[in-house]
């Protein structure tokens, strides 16, 4: 006589097979074939980002410097000395303050301008396709190619000072401790704007037009529809834009390097990545530069997590 346990004969492997199937589904997901599609990008991500970060973490614990290929040199282990030096370095502290100033200017300006422009470009405007392309062109243009225009605009004898006349700041914009970083934030906002406009345009396509029609029937104006429908409707993209703009600000390098000659005046436009380049490449302090990179990565991940928590909460 067969013994029935929990509705099935004792010794029946069906329950064990079901348990194995459930374990595999939890590990591989409901569609394991998806892993094959994401595997190339995982390899790319690991090779291009994860591996260099681990190497930088390793280097940061040594008095490390680059040597000729095949040369055997002593690179003593020094523990957290590089991190202590970085955190107590007034130049690094100033660079963090500069980036914070940049983010406070760039991120709100980017979110506001890109959302307003995307909303305008999503409506039925004449030459709409032309304007969409025009806003995106600066993003795909090399920074080196457009820096000359901004140097001409903001130099002491540039166009802007010629228009302002006696109202122009002294010293001029890019050699002023007060104005150097705001000008850089303006340049980066202008250059990156087209990319964020594109993100918002894609999000606006997913907002049902019936919502705007119902709002018009209820007597809502342009501003009310924008605040009550558009802004909540693209909230997830706003989170993405804030995080991406924050990461761009934390990795600021090209603009201060070219516009202010390497972080001037008096370190007013110095950024952590620029300081990392100067210490690691120009001065050969690779361990110190790696410690800056690790600290910067931790700070960026923390800020991104805070932004996501604040912007995504109900």
N, C-alpha and C positions, 0 to 999 in steps of 0.2 A: 504494500500500500504506500502510495506516495504521500509524503508529509508536506503540507501546505504551510508556508511561512509568508505572512503579509500578502496573501492573495496570489502567491506563486509557489511552485514546487520547490522544496529544499534542494540546494545544489544547482539550481538553474542559474547560469552565468548572465542572464539578462540584466539583473540589477548591477552586477559588476561592470558589464559593458556600458550600461547607461551612465554609471559613475565615471568611467574612463572617457566617455564621449563628452560629459559635462566638463571634465577637467580640461580636455583638449579645446573645447569651445571657449572656456574662460581664458585659456592661454593664447589661442590663435584667432579668436573672434568667430563670428558666425560665417564669415566669408574669408577663409584663409588665403584665397587667391589674391586678396587685396595686399597681403604682405609682399607678394612678388612684385606688385606695381610700385610700392613705396620703397622697396629695398634699394634701388639705385640712388634715390635721394638720401636715404639714411646713410649709405656709404659716402656720398658726397658731403653730407653734413658732418659726419664724423671725421673725415679726412681733412676737410677744409677749416673746420671750426673746433671740434672737440679735441683732436690731437694737438694742434698748436696751443690750445689753452692748457692742456696737461703739460706740455713741454715748458710753457712759460711758468707754470706753477713750480715745476721742478727747478728751473733755472733760478727762480726768485729766492731759493734757499741756499744759494752758493755765491761766492765771490767770483762771478762768472764773467768772462770776457771772450770775445771771438779771437780765434787764432787761425793761422794758415792751415789749409788742408794737410792732414798727416802729422801735424805738430802735436806733441804731447806736452801739455802745460798743466800746472797745478791750479785747480779750481776748488779751494777749500770750502767745506760746509760751514755756513755761518748762522744757520737757523733763521730766526725772525729779525736779524739785524737790518736787512734791507727794508722790511716793513716799518720798523721803528724809525729808520732814517727818513723814509718817505712821509710818514705821518707827521714828523717833526720838521719837515722841510717847508720853510715859508713860501718858497716858489710853488710847491705843489698845493699848499693851502690856498694861495692866491689863484692858481689855475682852477681849483674847484669852485671858488667864489665867482670867477669869470664865467664858468660854464653855467652855474646857477643863474647868473644874471642873463646869460644868453637864452636859457630855457624859459625864464619868466617872460621874456619879450617874444621869442620866436614861437613857442607852442600856442599861446592864446591867439596870436596874430595869424598863425597858420590855420588853426581850426576855424576862426571866424571868416577869414577871407576865402578859404577854399570852399566852405559850405555856402556862403553867399554867392560866390561865382558859379558854383555847380548848380545851385538853384536857378540862377539866371540863365545859364546855358542849357538847362533842362526844359526851359519854356520855349515857346515858338518865337524865336528871334530871327531877324534877317541875318544871313551870313553866319549862322550858328556853327556850322562845320569849320569855317575859317577860324573863328574865335577859339573853338575847342583845340584846334591844332596849334594856334598861336600861343596859348597858355602852356602847352606841353613842350614846346621847342626849347625853352631855357633849361628844362630838366635833363634833356638828352644832349645838351651842349656842354662841352668840357669846361670846367671852371677856369682853367688857364686861359681859355679863349675869350672869356667875358670879363675877367678881372681887370683888363686894361680899360674897359669902358667905365667900370666903377672907380678905378683910380683917377680917371679923367674927371668924373663927376665930383669926387670928394677930396681931391687934392687941394693944396693951398691956393693954387691958381686955376682951379677947376670951374666947371660950369655953375655948380651950386653956389659957391662963394661969390662968383661974379653976379649972380642974380640977387643974393642976399646983401651984397655990399657991406656996409658997416655992421650989419646984424650978424655976419658970419662969425662963428666962434674962433677965438684966439687962445691957444694954438688951434690949427685946423683939425678937421674931423678925425683923420686917421693917426694923428700924432697927439691926440688929446686923451688923457686918462679917463675923462668922463664919457667921450663920444665914440671911442674906438670900438668897443664891444657892441653897443647899439647899432652902429653902422654895419658891422659884420652880421648881426642878427637880421637886419633888413635885407642884406644881400642874399643870405641863405634862404630866407623866407621867399624872396622873389624867385630864386632858382628852383626850389623844391615845390613850389605851389602847384604846378601843373600835374604832378603825380598825385597829390592829395585831392585835387579837383576831379581827377579821373576816378579815384576811389569813391568819392561822394556821388559822382554821376551814376556809377554802377548801383549804388545803394538806392538812389532816388528812383531808379527804374522799378524797384520792387515795392514801392509804396502805391497801393491801389488808388487810381484816380477817383473812385467813388467817394473816398474820404474828403477830398477837396471839393467835390460837387456838393456833398452833404453840408460841408462847412459854409459854402456860399449860400445855400438855401437858408441856413440859420443866420445869415447876415455877417459872417466872419470876414474881416478884411485881409489884406495881404500879410500884414504883420502877425495877426492872430493865427492865420493858417500856417505861417512859417514856424511860430513858437509852439503851436499845439499839435501839428501834424508832422512837419518836416523834421524838426529837431528830435522828437522822440523816435521817429521812424528810422533815423540813421544813427541811433545811439551806439550800436555795436561798431559801426565804422568810425565813429568819433573816438571810441576807446582805442581802436587800432591806430588812428592818426596820432593821437596823443602819445602812445607808446613809441611809434616809429619816429616821431619828431623828437622825442626825448633821447632816443638812441642816436639819432643824427647829431644832436647837440653834444652828447657825451663824447662822440667820436670826431668832434670838430678839429680839423687840421689844415685843409687846403687854404681856406679863406684867410685865417690869421697869418699863416705862413707867407702868403703872397701879398696881402694887403698891407700888413704892418711890419714886414721884414723879419718875421720870426718871433712874434709875441709882444712886440713893443706897443706903446711906449711904456717903459718901466714895468713890463710884465702885465700891462692892463688888458692885453688880448691873448695872454698865454693860456693854452688849454692842456689838459693832462696828456692827450695824445701827442701834441707838439713837444711837450716836455719829455715824453717817452722817446720820441725820435731824437731829440737833442742828446739825451743821456745815453741811449743805447747805440745809436749809429754814429753820431758826431763825436762823442766823448768815450765810447767804448765801455760804458758801465751797463752791461747787458743784464746782470742780476738786479740792479736797481731799477732799470726800465721794466723788467718783467714784473717786479713787485708793484710798480705803478699800474701796469695792465691788469693784474689780478684785483687790486683794490678798486680800480675803475669798473671792472666787470661786476664785482659784488655790489657796488653802489648803483649801477644801472639796473641790475636785476631787482634790487630792493625798491628803487623808484618805480619801475615798471609794475611791480606787484602792488604797490600802493595805489598807483593810478588805476589799475584794473579793479581793485577792490572798491575804490571811491566811485568810479564811473559806472560800474556794473551793478552796484547794489540797488535794491528796489527802494 
